[in-house]
Amino acid sequence: MFFQNLYDKIRSSSFYEIKALTLYTRLTLSLGTLLILLATSASLAAPRITLNQLQLHNEPPATLPTLSGKHYATFALEFEQQVPLPNLFTLNDGQKLILDLPETDNRAAPPSLKQGGIIENLTIANNHHATRILFDLLRPLSYQLHQSENTLYLTLFEPRTASQTASPKITRINLSLEQEPLSSALQKIAQDAGQNLILNGEITGTTSIQLQQVHWRAAFELLIQQHQLQLEERDGVLLVSPPIPEPSTPATTAIPALPASLKTELIPLHYADAADLKQTLESNQKNPLLSEHGVLGIDERTNTLLIQDEAERMEQIRTLIKQLDTPSKQVLIESRIVIAANDFSSELGARLGVSHLEATQQQWGFSLSGSSEAANSALSGTTPVLDQRLSVNLPVAAAAGRVGLTLAKLSTGSLIDLELSAAQLEGKTEIVATPRIITSNGYEASIQQGVQIPYRSDTLSGGTDVSFKDAVMELKVTPQITPDHQIILTLQVKKDAVGGILCNNCEPSVDTREVKTRVMIGDGETLVIGGIYEERKTGAENRIPLLADLPIIGPLFKNRRETDGQGGLLIFITPSILQPPTG
Protein backbone atom coordinates (compact mmCIF):
# COMPACT_ATOMS: atom_id res chain seq x y z
CA MET A 1 0.00 0.00 0.00
CA PHE A 2 2.93 2.30 0.81
CA PHE A 3 4.42 1.90 -2.65
CA GLN A 4 1.00 2.40 -4.36
CA ASN A 5 0.45 5.73 -2.52
CA LEU A 6 3.99 6.79 -3.35
CA TYR A 7 3.38 6.03 -7.05
CA ASP A 8 0.11 8.07 -7.14
CA LYS A 9 1.78 11.03 -5.45
CA ILE A 10 4.57 11.02 -7.95
CA ARG A 11 2.16 11.09 -10.91
CA SER A 12 0.28 14.09 -9.47
CA SER A 13 3.40 16.10 -8.52
CA SER A 14 5.41 18.63 -10.46
CA PHE A 15 9.00 18.10 -11.60
CA TYR A 16 10.59 19.85 -8.55
CA GLU A 17 8.28 18.03 -6.21
CA ILE A 18 9.40 14.79 -7.79
CA LYS A 19 13.07 15.76 -7.38
CA ALA A 20 12.52 16.61 -3.72
CA LEU A 21 10.64 13.42 -3.15
CA THR A 22 13.42 11.40 -4.80
CA LEU A 23 16.05 13.04 -2.61
CA TYR A 24 13.96 12.42 0.51
CA THR A 25 13.48 8.78 -0.43
CA ARG A 26 17.22 8.28 -1.01
CA LEU A 27 18.10 9.86 2.35
CA THR A 28 15.52 7.75 4.11
CA LEU A 29 16.79 4.52 2.59
CA SER A 30 20.46 5.40 3.27
CA LEU A 31 19.70 6.20 6.92
CA GLY A 32 17.90 2.89 7.33
CA THR A 33 20.77 0.98 5.79
CA LEU A 34 23.22 2.74 8.09
CA LEU A 35 21.17 1.89 11.17
CA ILE A 36 21.03 -1.78 10.11
CA LEU A 37 24.82 -1.85 9.61
CA LEU A 38 25.44 -0.22 12.99
CA ALA A 39 23.19 -2.73 14.69
CA THR A 40 24.92 -5.59 12.98
CA SER A 41 28.38 -4.25 13.91
CA ALA A 42 27.33 -3.85 17.51
CA SER A 43 26.06 -7.39 17.51
CA LEU A 44 29.24 -8.75 16.00
CA ALA A 45 31.46 -6.75 18.34
CA ALA A 46 29.83 -8.17 21.41
CA PRO A 47 32.50 -8.99 23.97
CA ARG A 48 33.63 -12.63 24.41
CA ILE A 49 33.82 -14.37 27.75
CA THR A 50 37.29 -14.38 29.32
CA LEU A 51 38.67 -17.22 31.49
CA ASN A 52 40.91 -15.40 33.98
CA GLN A 53 42.08 -18.18 36.28
CA LEU A 54 42.16 -22.00 36.61
CA GLN A 55 42.90 -23.32 40.10
CA LEU A 56 43.29 -26.87 41.45
CA HIS A 57 41.83 -27.73 44.87
CA ASN A 58 43.01 -31.01 46.38
CA GLU A 59 40.20 -30.69 48.93
CA PRO A 60 36.59 -29.88 47.99
CA PRO A 61 35.61 -26.25 48.76
CA ALA A 62 33.13 -25.85 51.60
CA THR A 63 30.67 -24.03 49.33
CA LEU A 64 30.16 -27.12 47.13
CA PRO A 65 27.55 -29.81 47.80
CA THR A 66 28.71 -32.81 49.83
CA LEU A 67 30.04 -35.70 47.70
CA SER A 68 28.92 -39.29 48.19
CA GLY A 69 32.30 -40.67 47.28
CA LYS A 70 36.07 -40.23 47.37
CA HIS A 71 37.21 -36.77 46.28
CA TYR A 72 40.22 -36.54 43.93
CA ALA A 73 40.33 -32.99 42.56
CA THR A 74 38.24 -29.86 42.08
CA PHE A 75 39.06 -27.31 39.36
CA ALA A 76 37.79 -23.75 39.84
CA LEU A 77 37.37 -21.80 36.57
CA GLU A 78 36.98 -18.06 37.28
CA PHE A 79 35.50 -15.94 34.44
CA GLU A 80 35.57 -12.20 33.95
CA GLN A 81 31.85 -11.96 33.11
CA GLN A 82 29.20 -14.61 33.27
CA VAL A 83 29.93 -18.32 33.07
CA PRO A 84 29.47 -19.84 29.58
CA LEU A 85 27.40 -22.94 28.96
CA PRO A 86 29.91 -25.81 29.18
CA ASN A 87 30.05 -28.96 27.08
CA LEU A 88 31.52 -31.92 28.99
CA PHE A 89 32.16 -35.40 27.55
CA THR A 90 34.63 -38.35 27.77
CA LEU A 91 36.72 -40.45 25.36
CA ASN A 92 38.88 -43.61 25.50
CA ASP A 93 36.77 -45.49 28.02
CA GLY A 94 36.51 -42.47 30.29
CA GLN A 95 40.28 -41.85 30.55
CA LYS A 96 40.02 -38.57 28.57
CA LEU A 97 37.70 -35.90 29.98
CA ILE A 98 37.03 -32.93 27.68
CA LEU A 99 35.48 -29.61 28.77
CA ASP A 100 34.49 -27.19 25.96
CA LEU A 101 33.78 -23.54 26.81
CA PRO A 102 32.11 -21.75 23.85
CA GLU A 103 33.02 -18.19 22.87
CA THR A 104 35.73 -18.05 25.51
CA ASP A 105 39.17 -16.46 25.49
CA ASN A 106 41.72 -18.05 27.78
CA ARG A 107 44.15 -16.12 29.98
CA ALA A 108 44.63 -18.84 32.58
CA ALA A 109 47.68 -21.07 32.82
CA PRO A 110 47.43 -24.79 33.62
CA PRO A 111 47.94 -25.45 37.35
CA SER A 112 50.77 -27.67 38.54
CA LEU A 113 49.55 -31.23 39.06
CA LYS A 114 50.37 -33.27 42.13
CA GLN A 115 52.92 -35.92 41.26
CA GLY A 116 51.44 -39.37 41.55
CA GLY A 117 47.83 -38.13 41.41
CA ILE A 118 44.97 -39.46 39.36
CA ILE A 119 45.43 -36.77 36.64
CA GLU A 120 48.31 -37.59 34.33
CA ASN A 121 48.22 -34.42 32.19
CA LEU A 122 46.14 -31.25 31.65
CA THR A 123 46.07 -29.34 28.35
CA ILE A 124 44.35 -26.06 27.43
CA ALA A 125 43.76 -25.33 23.73
CA ASN A 126 42.13 -22.32 22.01
CA ASN A 127 40.63 -21.72 18.61
CA HIS A 128 38.38 -19.04 17.16
CA HIS A 129 35.32 -20.86 18.48
CA ALA A 130 36.05 -21.87 22.03
CA THR A 131 38.46 -22.94 24.73
CA ARG A 132 39.01 -26.71 25.21
CA ILE A 133 40.44 -28.21 28.41
CA LEU A 134 41.63 -31.82 28.14
CA PHE A 135 42.14 -33.97 31.27
CA ASP A 136 44.16 -37.20 30.83
CA LEU A 137 43.10 -39.53 33.67
CA LEU A 138 44.85 -42.67 34.86
CA ARG A 139 41.42 -44.33 35.21
CA PRO A 140 37.82 -43.31 34.63
CA LEU A 141 36.19 -41.12 37.32
CA SER A 142 32.78 -39.61 37.92
CA TYR A 143 32.39 -35.84 37.63
CA GLN A 144 29.99 -33.04 38.42
CA LEU A 145 29.68 -29.35 37.50
CA HIS A 146 28.60 -26.59 39.93
CA GLN A 147 28.32 -22.83 39.29
CA SER A 148 28.71 -20.12 41.91
CA GLU A 149 28.50 -16.53 40.59
CA ASN A 150 31.32 -16.16 38.02
CA THR A 151 33.05 -19.41 38.96
CA LEU A 152 32.49 -22.87 37.46
CA TYR A 153 33.57 -25.84 39.60
CA LEU A 154 34.48 -29.23 38.03
CA THR A 155 34.81 -32.01 40.62
CA LEU A 156 36.34 -35.43 39.94
CA PHE A 157 35.39 -38.17 42.38
CA GLU A 158 34.82 -41.90 42.77
CA PRO A 159 31.53 -43.03 44.35
CA ARG A 160 31.70 -45.30 47.36
CA THR A 161 29.22 -47.74 45.90
CA ALA A 162 30.51 -51.19 44.98
CA SER A 163 29.26 -50.86 41.44
CA GLN A 164 31.42 -47.81 40.87
CA THR A 165 34.56 -48.99 42.60
CA ALA A 166 34.61 -52.38 40.88
CA SER A 167 36.65 -52.76 37.75
CA PRO A 168 34.60 -52.23 34.56
CA LYS A 169 33.47 -55.33 32.82
CA ILE A 170 35.10 -56.01 29.50
CA THR A 171 32.18 -56.63 27.19
CA ARG A 172 32.46 -56.79 23.43
CA ILE A 173 29.44 -56.43 21.19
CA ASN A 174 28.43 -57.13 17.63
CA LEU A 175 25.92 -54.64 16.24
CA SER A 176 24.46 -53.95 12.79
CA LEU A 177 22.00 -51.03 12.46
CA GLU A 178 20.81 -49.08 9.43
CA GLN A 179 19.13 -45.68 9.93
CA GLU A 180 18.20 -46.65 13.45
CA PRO A 181 16.83 -43.98 15.83
CA LEU A 182 19.64 -42.76 18.05
CA SER A 183 17.70 -43.51 21.24
CA SER A 184 17.10 -47.12 20.16
CA ALA A 185 20.80 -47.56 19.26
CA LEU A 186 21.92 -46.36 22.71
CA GLN A 187 19.40 -48.64 24.42
CA LYS A 188 20.54 -51.59 22.29
CA ILE A 189 24.22 -51.08 23.24
CA ALA A 190 23.38 -50.70 26.95
CA GLN A 191 21.18 -53.82 26.87
CA ASP A 192 23.85 -55.96 25.17
CA ALA A 193 26.52 -54.72 27.64
CA GLY A 194 24.30 -55.20 30.70
CA GLN A 195 24.39 -51.50 31.65
CA ASN A 196 21.73 -49.33 33.27
CA LEU A 197 20.62 -46.46 30.99
CA ILE A 198 18.33 -43.45 31.46
CA LEU A 199 17.46 -41.14 28.54
CA ASN A 200 16.91 -37.72 30.12
CA GLY A 201 14.86 -35.83 27.56
CA GLU A 202 14.16 -36.27 23.88
CA ILE A 203 17.03 -37.87 21.97
CA THR A 204 16.56 -37.21 18.26
CA GLY A 205 18.43 -38.26 15.14
CA THR A 206 19.36 -41.53 13.43
CA THR A 207 22.56 -43.52 13.05
CA SER A 208 24.02 -46.42 11.05
CA ILE A 209 26.42 -48.78 12.82
CA GLN A 210 28.41 -51.83 11.76
CA LEU A 211 30.43 -53.23 14.68
CA GLN A 212 32.31 -56.50 15.15
CA GLN A 213 33.80 -57.45 18.53
CA VAL A 214 34.10 -53.85 19.75
CA HIS A 215 34.14 -52.81 23.40
CA TRP A 216 30.70 -51.42 24.23
CA ARG A 217 32.14 -48.34 25.96
CA ALA A 218 34.05 -47.24 22.85
CA ALA A 219 30.96 -47.52 20.64
CA PHE A 220 28.72 -45.83 23.22
CA GLU A 221 31.01 -42.81 23.74
CA LEU A 222 31.60 -42.33 20.01
CA LEU A 223 27.83 -42.03 19.49
CA ILE A 224 27.63 -39.59 22.41
CA GLN A 225 30.42 -37.46 20.96
CA GLN A 226 29.17 -37.56 17.36
CA HIS A 227 25.72 -36.25 18.31
CA GLN A 228 27.02 -33.91 21.07
CA LEU A 229 24.95 -35.57 23.77
CA GLN A 230 25.63 -35.12 27.48
CA LEU A 231 26.77 -38.20 29.47
CA GLU A 232 26.88 -38.61 33.24
CA GLU A 233 27.34 -41.65 35.51
CA ARG A 234 25.51 -41.73 38.83
CA ASP A 235 25.73 -44.81 41.05
CA GLY A 236 26.31 -47.19 38.13
CA VAL A 237 23.57 -45.61 35.94
CA LEU A 238 24.34 -44.00 32.56
CA LEU A 239 22.42 -40.72 32.20
CA VAL A 240 22.20 -39.38 28.63
CA SER A 241 20.78 -35.91 27.99
CA PRO A 242 20.19 -33.92 24.78
CA PRO A 243 22.78 -31.37 23.66
CA ILE A 244 22.89 -28.03 25.47
CA PRO A 245 20.79 -25.63 23.35
CA GLU A 246 22.44 -22.62 21.79
CA PRO A 247 21.75 -19.35 23.64
CA SER A 248 19.87 -16.62 21.80
CA THR A 249 22.49 -13.90 22.39
CA PRO A 250 25.56 -13.83 20.18
CA ALA A 251 27.83 -13.31 23.19
CA THR A 252 27.02 -16.73 24.62
CA THR A 253 26.58 -18.69 21.40
CA ALA A 254 27.49 -22.37 21.86
CA ILE A 255 30.18 -24.12 19.88
CA PRO A 256 28.98 -24.68 16.31
CA ALA A 257 27.64 -28.10 15.62
CA LEU A 258 29.87 -30.65 13.96
CA PRO A 259 29.70 -30.84 10.17
CA ALA A 260 27.00 -33.03 8.75
CA SER A 261 29.59 -35.02 6.82
CA LEU A 262 31.36 -36.16 10.02
CA LYS A 263 31.83 -39.95 10.00
CA THR A 264 32.99 -42.46 12.57
CA GLU A 265 34.88 -45.60 11.62
CA LEU A 266 36.50 -48.46 13.47
CA ILE A 267 39.44 -49.77 11.46
CA PRO A 268 40.85 -53.12 12.69
CA LEU A 269 44.55 -53.60 12.00
CA HIS A 270 45.93 -56.91 10.75
CA TYR A 271 49.69 -56.45 11.01
CA ALA A 272 50.58 -53.05 12.50
CA ASP A 273 50.31 -52.19 16.20
CA ALA A 274 47.52 -49.69 16.91
CA ALA A 275 49.55 -47.68 19.45
CA ASP A 276 52.57 -47.46 17.14
CA LEU A 277 50.43 -46.47 14.15
CA LYS A 278 48.62 -43.79 16.20
CA GLN A 279 51.99 -42.35 17.19
CA THR A 280 53.05 -42.33 13.53
CA LEU A 281 49.87 -40.55 12.43
CA GLU A 282 50.27 -37.94 15.20
CA SER A 283 54.02 -37.46 14.79
CA ASN A 284 53.42 -34.02 13.29
CA GLN A 285 52.19 -31.58 15.93
CA LYS A 286 49.88 -29.88 13.44
CA ASN A 287 48.52 -33.29 12.46
CA PRO A 288 47.57 -32.43 8.84
CA LEU A 289 45.83 -35.78 8.36
CA LEU A 290 42.94 -34.82 10.64
CA SER A 291 40.68 -31.81 10.34
CA GLU A 292 39.98 -29.50 13.26
CA HIS A 293 37.05 -31.75 14.15
CA GLY A 294 39.01 -34.99 13.82
CA VAL A 295 39.46 -37.40 16.73
CA LEU A 296 41.83 -40.39 16.75
CA GLY A 297 41.71 -43.12 19.39
CA ILE A 298 42.73 -46.75 19.82
CA ASP A 299 41.34 -49.94 21.35
CA GLU A 300 44.39 -51.94 22.45
CA ARG A 301 42.36 -55.04 23.25
CA THR A 302 41.22 -55.51 19.63
CA ASN A 303 44.11 -53.60 17.98
CA THR A 304 41.60 -51.22 16.39
CA LEU A 305 41.80 -47.55 15.38
CA LEU A 306 38.81 -45.34 16.29
CA ILE A 307 38.61 -42.40 13.88
CA GLN A 308 36.05 -39.62 13.57
CA ASP A 309 36.48 -36.97 10.88
CA GLU A 310 34.99 -35.42 7.78
CA ALA A 311 34.11 -37.75 4.93
CA GLU A 312 36.71 -36.37 2.50
CA ARG A 313 39.45 -36.73 5.12
CA MET A 314 38.36 -40.25 6.05
CA GLU A 315 39.13 -41.52 2.56
CA GLN A 316 42.71 -40.18 2.74
CA ILE A 317 43.24 -41.63 6.21
CA ARG A 318 41.83 -45.00 5.17
CA THR A 319 44.17 -45.15 2.16
CA LEU A 320 47.22 -44.26 4.27
CA ILE A 321 46.37 -46.84 6.94
CA LYS A 322 45.97 -49.51 4.25
CA GLN A 323 49.46 -48.71 2.96
CA LEU A 324 50.96 -48.86 6.46
CA ASP A 325 49.09 -51.95 7.66
CA THR A 326 51.10 -54.45 5.63
CA PRO A 327 53.02 -57.55 6.75
CA SER A 328 56.68 -56.97 7.46
CA LYS A 329 59.18 -58.98 5.47
CA GLN A 330 61.14 -61.54 7.43
CA VAL A 331 64.82 -62.31 7.17
CA LEU A 332 66.53 -65.66 7.81
CA ILE A 333 70.09 -65.19 9.10
CA GLU A 334 72.35 -68.23 8.89
CA SER A 335 75.83 -68.04 10.37
CA ARG A 336 78.74 -70.44 10.56
CA ILE A 337 81.44 -70.07 13.19
CA VAL A 338 84.57 -72.14 12.47
CA ILE A 339 87.33 -72.47 15.08
CA ALA A 340 90.34 -74.54 13.94
CA ALA A 341 93.49 -75.42 15.90
CA ASN A 342 96.63 -77.39 14.92
CA ASP A 343 99.19 -78.28 17.63
CA PHE A 344 102.56 -80.10 17.31
CA SER A 345 105.08 -80.88 20.05
CA SER A 346 108.28 -82.97 20.28
CA GLU A 347 110.48 -83.86 23.27
CA LEU A 348 113.79 -85.75 23.66
CA GLY A 349 115.35 -86.81 26.98
CA ALA A 350 118.06 -89.10 28.38
CA ARG A 351 119.08 -90.86 31.58
CA LEU A 352 122.76 -91.76 32.16
CA GLY A 353 124.40 -93.54 35.06
CA VAL A 354 128.11 -94.37 35.83
CA SER A 355 128.93 -96.53 38.86
CA HIS A 356 132.17 -98.08 40.16
CA LEU A 357 132.02 -100.92 42.63
CA GLU A 358 134.71 -101.65 45.21
CA ALA A 359 134.92 -105.38 45.72
CA THR A 360 136.99 -105.29 48.93
CA GLN A 361 136.47 -102.97 51.79
CA GLN A 362 139.83 -101.28 52.08
CA GLN A 363 140.55 -98.35 54.25
CA TRP A 364 141.02 -96.10 51.22
CA GLY A 365 138.50 -97.74 48.88
CA PHE A 366 136.95 -95.88 45.94
CA SER A 367 133.36 -96.04 44.63
CA LEU A 368 131.31 -93.98 42.16
CA SER A 369 127.56 -93.62 41.59
CA GLY A 370 124.74 -91.14 41.09
CA SER A 371 124.14 -90.36 44.75
CA SER A 372 125.97 -90.61 48.06
CA GLU A 373 123.65 -93.42 49.17
CA ALA A 374 124.41 -95.34 46.00
CA ALA A 375 128.18 -94.70 46.36
CA ASN A 376 128.06 -96.09 49.88
CA SER A 377 126.41 -99.25 48.58
CA ALA A 378 129.02 -99.53 45.82
CA LEU A 379 131.80 -99.23 48.38
CA SER A 380 130.65 -102.45 49.98
CA GLY A 381 130.53 -104.15 46.59
CA THR A 382 126.73 -104.03 46.27
CA THR A 383 125.23 -102.81 43.02
CA PRO A 384 122.91 -99.82 43.72
CA VAL A 385 119.37 -99.77 42.38
CA LEU A 386 118.91 -98.12 38.98
CA ASP A 387 117.29 -94.84 40.13
CA GLN A 388 120.11 -94.24 42.61
CA ARG A 389 122.99 -94.87 40.26
CA LEU A 390 121.79 -92.41 37.59
CA SER A 391 124.03 -89.38 37.26
CA VAL A 392 121.85 -87.70 34.55
CA ASN A 393 118.06 -88.04 35.01
CA LEU A 394 116.32 -85.98 32.27
CA PRO A 395 113.68 -88.29 30.79
CA VAL A 396 110.54 -87.44 28.81
CA ALA A 397 107.59 -87.29 31.21
CA ALA A 398 105.15 -89.11 28.95
CA ALA A 399 107.48 -90.85 26.57
CA ALA A 400 106.07 -92.59 23.58
CA GLY A 401 109.25 -94.68 23.28
CA ARG A 402 112.31 -95.61 25.34
CA VAL A 403 115.66 -97.34 24.64
CA GLY A 404 117.79 -98.58 27.56
CA LEU A 405 121.44 -99.67 27.19
CA THR A 406 124.14 -100.96 29.44
CA LEU A 407 127.18 -99.54 27.72
CA ALA A 408 129.86 -101.18 29.90
CA LYS A 409 130.31 -103.71 32.69
CA LEU A 410 134.02 -103.82 33.45
CA SER A 411 135.88 -106.40 35.40
CA THR A 412 136.69 -103.69 37.88
CA GLY A 413 133.00 -103.53 38.71
CA SER A 414 132.19 -100.36 36.78
CA LEU A 415 128.74 -99.93 35.14
CA ILE A 416 127.63 -97.46 32.47
CA ASP A 417 123.85 -97.25 31.90
CA LEU A 418 122.05 -95.19 29.23
CA GLU A 419 118.34 -94.63 28.52
CA LEU A 420 116.97 -92.52 25.67
CA SER A 421 113.26 -91.42 25.60
CA ALA A 422 111.30 -89.41 23.06
CA ALA A 423 107.75 -88.25 22.44
CA GLN A 424 105.95 -86.47 19.60
CA LEU A 425 102.36 -85.15 19.72
CA GLU A 426 100.12 -83.87 16.93
CA GLY A 427 96.62 -82.50 17.54
CA LYS A 428 93.97 -81.01 15.26
CA THR A 429 90.74 -79.44 16.46
CA GLU A 430 87.81 -77.98 14.52
CA ILE A 431 84.69 -76.52 16.12
CA VAL A 432 81.77 -75.56 13.90
CA ALA A 433 78.71 -73.72 15.22
CA THR A 434 75.78 -72.87 12.93
CA PRO A 435 73.25 -70.63 14.70
CA ARG A 436 70.15 -69.71 12.64
CA ILE A 437 67.49 -67.15 13.47
CA ILE A 438 64.47 -65.52 11.78
CA THR A 439 63.27 -61.99 12.54
CA SER A 440 61.08 -59.28 11.03
CA ASN A 441 62.53 -56.38 9.11
CA GLY A 442 63.86 -53.75 11.52
CA TYR A 443 63.52 -55.84 14.71
CA GLU A 444 66.45 -57.14 16.75
CA ALA A 445 66.72 -60.88 17.38
CA SER A 446 69.20 -62.90 19.42
CA ILE A 447 69.99 -66.54 20.12
CA GLN A 448 72.52 -68.01 22.52
CA GLN A 449 73.70 -71.34 23.89
CA GLY A 450 76.33 -72.17 26.46
CA VAL A 451 77.00 -72.46 30.17
CA GLN A 452 77.17 -70.20 33.19
CA ILE A 453 80.28 -70.34 35.36
CA PRO A 454 79.69 -69.83 39.10
CA TYR A 455 81.91 -67.34 40.91
CA ARG A 456 82.15 -67.21 44.68
CA SER A 457 82.78 -64.03 46.64
CA ASP A 458 82.80 -63.15 50.31
CA THR A 459 80.08 -60.91 51.71
CA LEU A 460 80.38 -58.32 54.47
CA SER A 461 78.44 -60.57 56.82
CA GLY A 462 81.03 -63.31 56.48
CA GLY A 463 79.02 -65.52 54.15
CA THR A 464 79.60 -66.53 50.59
CA ASP A 465 77.80 -65.07 47.57
CA VAL A 466 77.63 -66.92 44.27
CA SER A 467 77.30 -65.10 40.97
CA PHE A 468 77.39 -66.40 37.42
CA LYS A 469 79.23 -65.39 34.28
CA ASP A 470 78.10 -66.45 30.82
CA ALA A 471 80.29 -68.52 28.54
CA VAL A 472 78.00 -68.77 25.54
CA MET A 473 77.77 -68.77 21.80
CA GLU A 474 75.51 -65.83 20.87
CA LEU A 475 74.18 -64.29 17.67
CA LYS A 476 72.47 -60.87 17.89
CA VAL A 477 71.30 -59.24 14.65
CA THR A 478 69.03 -56.43 13.42
CA PRO A 479 68.23 -56.57 9.66
CA GLN A 480 67.07 -53.68 7.48
CA ILE A 481 65.84 -54.36 3.94
CA THR A 482 66.57 -51.61 1.42
CA PRO A 483 64.28 -50.80 -1.54
CA ASP A 484 66.70 -52.58 -3.93
CA HIS A 485 66.50 -55.80 -1.84
CA GLN A 486 69.87 -55.35 -0.22
CA ILE A 487 70.11 -56.19 3.49
CA ILE A 488 71.87 -54.02 6.06
CA LEU A 489 72.85 -56.13 9.08
CA THR A 490 73.84 -54.86 12.51
CA LEU A 491 75.64 -57.89 13.92
CA GLN A 492 77.16 -59.09 17.14
CA VAL A 493 78.62 -62.61 17.09
CA LYS A 494 80.25 -64.03 20.22
CA LYS A 495 81.79 -67.44 20.91
CA ASP A 496 82.99 -67.95 24.47
CA ALA A 497 84.56 -71.06 25.97
CA VAL A 498 85.63 -72.14 29.41
CA GLY A 499 89.36 -71.46 29.76
CA GLY A 500 92.04 -72.54 32.19
CA ILE A 501 92.47 -71.76 35.87
CA LEU A 502 94.93 -68.87 36.16
CA CYS A 503 95.53 -68.88 39.92
CA ASN A 504 95.16 -71.05 42.98
CA ASN A 505 91.62 -71.31 44.33
CA CYS A 506 90.34 -69.41 41.30
CA GLU A 507 87.40 -70.23 39.09
CA PRO A 508 87.99 -71.00 35.42
CA SER A 509 88.62 -68.16 33.05
CA VAL A 510 86.56 -67.43 29.91
CA ASP A 511 88.10 -67.43 26.43
CA THR A 512 86.19 -64.80 24.46
CA ARG A 513 85.90 -64.36 20.70
CA GLU A 514 83.55 -61.58 19.55
CA VAL A 515 82.76 -59.61 16.39
CA LYS A 516 80.61 -56.44 16.17
CA THR A 517 79.94 -54.93 12.77
CA ARG A 518 77.43 -53.34 10.39
CA VAL A 519 77.49 -54.61 6.80
CA MET A 520 75.38 -54.55 3.66
CA ILE A 521 74.93 -57.75 1.69
CA GLY A 522 72.71 -59.04 -1.08
CA ASP A 523 69.84 -61.46 -0.59
CA GLY A 524 71.18 -65.03 -0.28
CA GLU A 525 74.85 -64.02 -0.48
CA THR A 526 77.51 -65.25 1.94
CA LEU A 527 80.03 -62.93 3.51
CA VAL A 528 83.05 -63.54 5.75
CA ILE A 529 82.59 -60.87 8.41
CA GLY A 530 85.61 -61.70 10.56
CA GLY A 531 88.70 -63.84 10.89
CA ILE A 532 91.48 -64.33 13.41
CA TYR A 533 94.67 -66.33 12.79
CA GLU A 534 97.25 -66.96 15.48
CA GLU A 535 100.50 -68.96 15.55
CA ARG A 536 102.38 -70.10 18.66
CA LYS A 537 105.94 -71.44 18.99
CA THR A 538 107.51 -72.40 22.30
CA GLY A 539 110.76 -74.14 23.26
CA ALA A 540 112.14 -75.34 26.58
CA GLU A 541 115.43 -77.00 27.52
CA ASN A 542 116.55 -78.61 30.77
CA ARG A 543 120.36 -79.20 30.80
CA ILE A 544 123.44 -79.94 32.83
CA PRO A 545 125.93 -77.08 32.59
CA LEU A 546 129.13 -77.64 30.67
CA LEU A 547 128.39 -81.26 29.84
CA ALA A 548 125.43 -80.32 27.65
CA ASP A 549 127.74 -78.18 25.50
CA LEU A 550 130.08 -81.07 24.64
CA PRO A 551 130.09 -82.09 20.99
CA ILE A 552 128.42 -85.33 19.96
CA ILE A 553 127.58 -86.45 23.49
CA GLY A 554 126.09 -83.13 24.59
CA PRO A 555 122.45 -84.26 23.90
CA LEU A 556 122.88 -86.98 26.54
CA PHE A 557 123.01 -84.29 29.22
CA LYS A 558 119.86 -82.29 28.43
CA ASN A 559 116.09 -82.52 27.85
CA ARG A 560 114.57 -80.46 25.01
CA ARG A 561 110.87 -79.73 24.27
CA GLU A 562 109.52 -77.80 21.26
CA THR A 563 105.86 -76.87 20.62
CA ASP A 564 104.23 -75.38 17.51
CA GLY A 565 100.57 -74.32 17.33
CA GLN A 566 98.25 -72.60 14.89
CA GLY A 567 94.67 -71.43 15.48
CA GLY A 568 92.04 -69.60 13.45
CA LEU A 569 88.52 -68.19 13.71
CA LEU A 570 86.25 -67.54 10.72
CA ILE A 571 82.67 -66.24 10.81
CA PHE A 572 80.39 -66.60 7.77
CA ILE A 573 76.96 -64.92 7.48
CA THR A 574 74.18 -65.59 4.93
CA PRO A 575 70.92 -63.57 5.08
CA SER A 576 67.86 -64.50 3.04
CA ILE A 577 64.63 -62.57 2.59
CA LEU A 578 61.55 -64.71 3.20
CA GLN A 579 58.55 -63.91 1.06
CA PRO A 580 55.34 -63.28 3.05
CA PRO A 581 52.55 -65.81 2.58
CA THR A 582 49.99 -64.99 -0.09
CA GLY A 583 46.27 -65.37 0.01
NORTA-V371991 format. One line per field, one symbol per residue. ss: DSSP state (H for helix, E for strand, C for the rest). phi: phi as a letter, one per 30 degrees, with the letter a starting at -180 (. if undefined). psi: psi as a letter, one per 30 degrees, with the letter a starting at -180 (. if undefined). Layout:
ss: ???
phi: ???
psi: ???
//
This chain:
ss: CHHHHHHHHHHHCCHHHHHHHHHHHHHHHHHHHHHHHHHHHHHHCCCCEEEEEEEEECCCCCCCCCCCEEEEEEEEEEECCCCCCEEEEEECCCCEEEEEEECEEECCCCCCCCCCCCEEEEEEEECCCEEEEEEEECCCCEEEEEEECCEEEEEEEEECCHHHHCCCCCCEEEEEEEEEEHHHHHHHHHHHHCCEEEEECCCCCEEEEEEEEEEHHHHHHHHHHHCCCEEEEECCEEEEECCCCCCCCHHHCCCCCCCCCEEEEEEECCCCCHHHHHHHHCCCCCCCCCCCCCEEEEECCCCEEEEEEEHHHHHHHHHHHHHHCCCCCEEEEEEEEEEEEEEEEEEEEEEEEEEECCCCCCCCCCCECCCHHHHHHHHCCCCCCHHHCCCEEECCCCCCEEEEEEEEECCCCEEEEEEEEEEEEEEEEEEEECCEEEEECCCEEEEEEEEEEEEEEECCCCCEEEEEEEEEEEEEEEEEECCCCEEEEEEEEEEEEECCCCCCCCCCCEEEEEEEEEEEEECCCEEEEEEEEEEEEEEEEEECCCHHHCCCCHHHHEEEEEEEEEEEEEEEEEEEEECCCCC
phi: .ddddddddddccddddddddddddddddddddddddddddddddedddcddabcccdcddddddddcaddcabcccccdcdddddbbabbhhidbcccccdhbccbccdddcddiddcdabbcbbbdcacccccccdadbdbbcbcbhcbcccccabeddddddddddcbcbcbbbbhdeddddddddddddicdbbccjdccjbabbbbbhcdedddddddeddchdcbbbbhicdccbddddddddddcdddeddedddbbbccdccbddddddddddcddddhddcddcdbbbbcddchbccbbaddddddddddddddddbdddcbcccbbccccbbcbbbbbbbbbbbbbccdcdcdcdbbbadbdddddddddicddddddcdcbbbdddbddabbcbcdabdddjdbbcbbcbbbbbbbbbbcbcbdbabbdeicdbbbaalbccdbcbdcddjdbccbbbdbbcbbbbbcbddecidbccccbcbbcbdcdccadicdddbdcbbbbabbbbddidcbdcaabbbbbbbbbbcbceiddcddiceddcabbbbbbbbbabbbcbbcbdcdddcj
psi: eeeeeeeeeeeglleeeeeeeeeeeeeeeeeeeeeeeeeeeeefgkklkkjekjkkjfkkkffllkkhakkekkkjjkleblkljljklllhhffjkkjkjkhkkkgkkklkkkkgafjelkkkkkafelkkkkjjkflklllkkkkjcgkkkjkkljlfkeeeflkkkjkklkkjkjhkkeeeeeeeeeeefhlkkkjiajjllllkkjkjhkkeeeeeeeeeeeghlkklkjhgkkjklllklklfkffgklkkllkfgklkkjjkkeelkeeeeeeefgekefifekaffkkklljfeghkkjkklleeeeeeeeeeeeefilkkklkkjklkjkjkkjkkkkkkllkkkkkkkjekilehlklkafleeeeeefeggkklleffgkfjiilkeikfkkkkkjekjlffgkkjkkkkklkkkkkkkkkkkikkkkllkfkkllklkalkkkkklklfffakkklkkkilkkkkkjljklfgglkkkjkjkkjllkaljflkglllljjkkkkkljlkllkflkkjflkkkkkkklkkkklkkeeffkkefeffglkkkkkkkkllkkkkkjkkkkklkl.
//
